[in-house]
Amino acid sequence: MVQKLNGRSRDRALARKREILRSAAAAFRRRGFDGASVEDIAAGLGMTKGNLYYYFKDKREILYFCQDHSADRMIEEAERIGRLRVPADEKLRRLIGAQLRCMLDELDGAAAHLEVSALPPARLDRILAKRDRYERAMRGIVEAGVRSRVFTPCDAKLAALAILGAVNWTAKWYRPDGPLTVEQISAEFGRILVQGLLRRT
């Protein structure tokens, strides 16, 4: 019984951290990482600064959670999509859409996940290792597409890096109140970025 209560407590704490993450992401989007304060983040949730410190000791810890959370979500999605029995072009479109939904919806379009220089070296190494793992998963889909003749022969690493560059840059220009929804952006990016890899018959 105690373990179940502890488990529920952990779930509640994680849910609260995710709420803080979304408020932080909105503050980072509006003011940038350096310009956003802990007070801004707490105010977005109707919390006091002291309550926020119960979950995170400082702004850099929130930034790390932001990057770690999004990296874990994307690795999980990449592995799930990789197991699907669908053609490589469909897998790649779904992965692009999943990453955009994570960045633009869950992280409110914040560019904070790109600001790795603010992290201490040990945490930076962990984030970079997870990003490399995600990039390899995307590269694996491209390689499989080339082998199955869905994609034209290409340098799979360069293709994956080009796609990631385009997708990551959306955090610089996306606005939640803009003319396009996240789903519209995801559909259009999936079409444009995958189309160039398709094999011409």
C-alpha positions as CSV (number, residue, x, y, z in Angstrom):
1,M,0.0,0.0,0.0
2,V,2.8,2.4,0.8
3,Q,4.5,1.7,-2.5
4,K,1.3,2.5,-4.3
5,L,1.0,5.8,-2.5
6,N,4.6,6.5,-3.2
7,G,4.0,5.7,-6.9
8,R,1.0,8.1,-7.0
9,S,3.0,10.8,-5.3
10,R,5.8,10.4,-7.9
11,D,3.2,10.6,-10.7
12,R,1.7,13.7,-9.2
13,A,5.2,15.3,-8.8
14,L,6.0,14.4,-12.5
15,A,2.7,15.9,-13.7
16,R,3.4,19.1,-11.7
17,K,6.9,19.2,-13.2
18,R,5.4,19.0,-16.7
19,E,3.1,21.9,-15.9
20,I,6.1,23.9,-14.8
21,L,7.9,22.9,-17.9
22,R,5.1,24.2,-20.1
23,S,5.0,27.5,-18.2
24,A,8.8,27.8,-18.4
25,A,8.7,27.0,-22.1
26,A,6.2,29.8,-22.7
27,A,8.4,32.2,-20.6
28,F,11.5,31.2,-22.5
29,R,9.7,31.7,-25.8
30,R,8.5,35.2,-24.8
31,R,11.7,36.4,-23.2
32,G,14.5,34.0,-24.1
33,F,16.2,31.8,-21.5
34,D,18.4,34.6,-20.1
35,G,15.5,37.1,-20.0
36,A,13.0,34.8,-18.3
37,S,13.0,34.7,-14.5
38,V,11.8,32.1,-12.0
39,E,9.1,34.7,-11.0
40,D,7.9,34.7,-14.7
41,I,7.6,30.9,-14.7
42,A,5.9,30.7,-11.3
43,A,3.5,33.5,-12.2
44,G,2.4,31.6,-15.3
45,L,1.1,28.8,-12.9
46,G,-0.2,31.0,-10.2
47,M,2.6,29.7,-7.9
48,T,4.9,31.4,-5.6
49,K,8.6,31.3,-6.3
50,G,9.1,29.3,-3.1
51,N,6.6,26.6,-4.3
52,L,8.5,26.3,-7.6
53,Y,11.8,25.8,-5.8
54,Y,10.2,22.7,-4.2
55,Y,10.4,21.0,-7.7
56,F,13.4,22.8,-9.2
57,K,16.3,24.4,-7.5
58,D,17.0,27.0,-10.3
59,K,16.3,27.9,-13.9
60,R,19.0,25.7,-15.3
61,E,17.5,22.7,-13.6
62,I,14.2,23.5,-15.4
63,L,16.2,23.9,-18.7
64,Y,17.7,20.5,-18.1
65,F,14.4,18.9,-17.4
66,C,13.0,20.6,-20.6
67,Q,15.7,19.1,-22.7
68,D,15.8,15.7,-21.0
69,H,12.0,15.3,-21.1
70,S,11.8,16.2,-24.8
71,A,14.8,13.9,-25.7
72,D,13.2,11.0,-23.9
73,R,9.8,11.6,-25.6
74,M,11.5,11.7,-29.0
75,I,13.5,8.6,-28.4
76,E,10.4,6.8,-27.3
77,E,8.5,7.9,-30.4
78,A,11.3,7.0,-32.7
79,E,11.5,3.5,-31.3
80,R,7.8,3.1,-31.5
81,I,7.5,4.4,-35.1
82,G,10.6,2.3,-36.1
83,R,8.7,-0.9,-35.1
84,L,5.6,-0.1,-37.3
85,R,5.0,-2.2,-40.4
86,V,4.6,0.8,-42.7
87,P,6.9,2.1,-45.5
88,A,9.9,4.2,-44.6
89,D,8.4,7.4,-46.0
90,E,5.4,7.0,-43.8
91,K,7.7,6.3,-40.8
92,L,9.7,9.4,-41.5
93,R,6.6,11.6,-41.9
94,R,5.2,10.3,-38.6
95,L,8.5,10.9,-36.8
96,I,8.8,14.5,-38.2
97,G,5.2,15.1,-37.0
98,A,5.9,13.6,-33.5
99,Q,9.0,15.8,-33.1
100,L,7.1,18.9,-34.1
101,R,4.2,18.2,-31.8
102,C,6.7,17.7,-28.9
103,M,8.5,21.0,-29.6
104,L,5.6,23.2,-30.6
105,D,2.8,21.8,-28.5
106,E,4.3,20.3,-25.4
107,L,7.1,22.8,-25.2
108,D,5.0,25.7,-26.5
109,G,7.4,26.4,-29.3
110,A,10.2,27.4,-27.0
111,A,13.7,27.4,-28.3
112,A,15.0,26.4,-24.8
113,H,15.7,22.9,-25.9
114,L,18.4,24.3,-28.3
115,E,20.2,26.3,-25.6
116,V,22.6,23.6,-24.4
117,S,25.4,25.9,-23.6
118,A,23.7,26.9,-20.3
119,L,24.0,23.3,-19.0
120,P,26.9,22.1,-16.8
121,P,29.2,19.6,-18.6
122,A,28.0,16.4,-17.1
123,R,24.3,17.2,-17.9
124,L,25.3,18.5,-21.3
125,D,27.0,15.2,-22.1
126,R,23.8,13.3,-21.2
127,I,21.6,15.4,-23.4
128,L,24.0,15.2,-26.3
129,A,24.1,11.4,-26.0
130,K,20.3,11.2,-26.1
131,R,20.2,13.5,-29.1
132,D,22.8,11.4,-30.9
133,R,20.6,8.3,-30.2
134,Y,17.5,10.1,-31.6
135,E,19.5,11.2,-34.7
136,R,20.7,7.6,-35.2
137,A,17.1,6.4,-35.1
138,M,16.0,8.9,-37.8
139,R,19.1,7.9,-39.8
140,G,18.1,4.3,-39.5
141,I,14.7,5.0,-41.1
142,V,16.4,6.8,-44.0
143,E,18.8,3.9,-44.5
144,A,16.0,1.4,-44.4
145,G,14.1,3.5,-47.0
146,V,17.1,3.4,-49.3
147,R,17.5,-0.4,-48.9
148,S,13.8,-0.9,-49.7
149,R,14.1,1.4,-52.7
150,V,11.5,3.8,-51.3
151,F,14.2,6.5,-51.0
152,T,16.7,7.4,-53.6
153,P,20.4,6.5,-52.7
154,C,21.7,9.3,-50.4
155,D,24.0,10.0,-47.4
156,A,21.5,9.0,-44.7
157,K,23.4,11.0,-42.0
158,L,23.3,14.2,-44.0
159,A,19.6,13.6,-44.8
160,A,18.8,13.2,-41.1
161,L,20.8,16.2,-40.1
162,A,19.1,18.3,-42.8
163,I,15.7,17.3,-41.6
164,L,16.6,17.9,-37.9
165,G,18.0,21.3,-38.8
166,A,14.7,22.3,-40.5
167,V,12.5,20.9,-37.7
168,N,14.5,22.4,-34.9
169,W,14.5,25.8,-36.5
170,T,10.7,26.0,-36.2
171,A,11.2,26.8,-32.5
172,K,12.8,30.1,-33.7
173,W,9.8,31.3,-35.7
174,Y,6.7,29.4,-34.4
175,R,4.1,31.4,-32.5
176,P,1.1,29.6,-30.8
177,D,-1.2,32.4,-32.0
178,G,0.1,32.3,-35.6
179,P,-1.9,31.4,-38.7
180,L,-1.0,27.7,-38.8
181,T,-1.8,25.0,-36.3
182,V,0.9,22.5,-35.1
183,E,-0.9,19.8,-37.1
184,Q,-0.8,21.9,-40.3
185,I,2.9,22.6,-39.8
186,S,3.5,18.9,-39.2
187,A,1.7,17.8,-42.3
188,E,3.4,20.4,-44.5
189,F,6.9,19.7,-43.1
190,G,6.3,15.9,-43.5
191,R,5.4,16.4,-47.1
192,I,8.2,18.8,-48.0
193,L,11.0,17.1,-46.2
194,V,10.2,13.5,-47.2
195,Q,9.4,14.3,-50.8
196,G,13.0,15.1,-51.7
197,L,14.1,11.6,-50.6
198,L,11.5,9.7,-52.6
199,R,12.8,7.5,-55.4
200,R,11.7,8.6,-58.8
201,T,10.5,5.7,-61.0
